[in-house]
Each structure stands twice: as C-alpha cells, then as structure tokens.
C-alpha cells in the first residue's frame, strides 16, 4: 500500500487551481508569415467569388435579353399568322360583296342563291385549310362531349332513340379539339 504525504494533500486542498503552463512562443517570423499566407488565401478566394458573381450577373442579363427577344419574335409570328388568316377571309368577303351586287341586278334568285352557296363552300374550304372542320353529327348517337341537346323529338322506332335527328347549329373542331359543340335535336322513344 502506498503512503500519501499529508503535507502534499494539505497543499492541494489549499490551492485548488492547478497551475497552467506558460504558452509556448512561436518563433517570431513564422506567425507573421502564417498570417500573411492566410490573408493572401482570403484575398484570392474573395477575387474568385467576385469573378463568379460577375459571370452570374452577365449570364442573368444575357438570359433576360434572350427571353425578351423570344417574346418579341413570338409576338411577331402570331401577328403574321393572324394577318394571313385575315387576308384569306377577305377573299370570302369579296365574294359575298359580288353576290350582294348581283342581287341588285336583273339576275334571278336562283343565281343569287348559287353564288351564296359557292361563297359558303369557299369559306368552309378556307377553314379546312386552317385545320377547322365541321362535325358530321346527323344520324349519330348523341354524345354530350360534342353535342348540345336543344330539343327532343319523339320517334316510334326504339332503335332511333338517342340519335341526332336534326342540327340546329353546326359544331366545329380544330384537329382533335372541339371549338364549338353542335346544337342538335335528339330522338326519344316514348
């Protein structure tokens, strides 16, 4: 068993704080060099950050300019397309004017009717050229997706119930998309 000296124990109780060792001093030239090196690294990092931020700003400005240019180009193309459609429709108006002029002359009503029919056919052909077509609904089963029922008509044959028997207003589509539903009369049994 080990014997502890009471004097050492008493000294420890009276002086509870342990001695802190003196800090070691670095050689005088090395601390300054380390600080200069860190400061240099910090300056280089700052310069790199500023360069990256400058590139980001330039890229953002360029992106905004491209967006603005694209908006202008799209608007110009839409306007050009709109003008093309309107020029095509002016031909139809010209033919309607001719039909009206012929009604004032000595020509018969049947000639006027034929002229208006030709203008109507021309107009439908122009619409088809733009991808718009008339729905063929007469005799078809009623479909609420493309038909709008305006009336019901009684039928005696139950096989005809639910079929479109008359068209009050034509329906049109562009491609697979419905522009306007057809207003129809639907057959009902009973």
C-alpha positions, 0 to 999 in steps of 0.5 A: 500500500502506498503512503500519501504525504499529508503535507502534499494533500494539505497543499492541494486542498489549499490551492485548488487551481492547478497551475497552467503552463506558460504558452509556448512562443512561436518563433517570431517570423513564422506567425507573421508569415502564417498570417500573411499566407492566410490573408493572401488565401482570403484575398484570392478566394474573395477575387474568385467569388467576385469573378463568379458573381460577375459571370452570374450577373452577365449570364442573368442579363444575357438570359433576360435579353434572350427571353425578351427577344423570344417574346418579341419574335413570338409576338411577331409570328402570331401577328403574321399568322393572324394577318394571313388568316385575315387576308384569306377571309377577305377573299370570302368577303369579296365574294359575298360583296359580288353576290350582294351586287348581283342581287341588285341586278336583273339576275334571278334568285336562283343565281343569287342563291348559287353564288351564296352557296359557292361563297359558303363552300369557299369559306368552309374550304378556307377553314379546312385549310386552317385545320377547322372542320365541321362535325358530321353529327346527323344520324349519330348517337348523341354524345354530350362531349360534342353535342348540345341537346336543344330539343327532343323529338319523339320517334316510334322506332326504339332503335332511333332513340338517342340519335341526332335527328336534326342540327340546329347549329353546326359544331366545329373542331380544330384537329382533335379539339372541339371549338364549338359543340353542335346544337342538335335535336335528339330522338326519344322513344316514348 
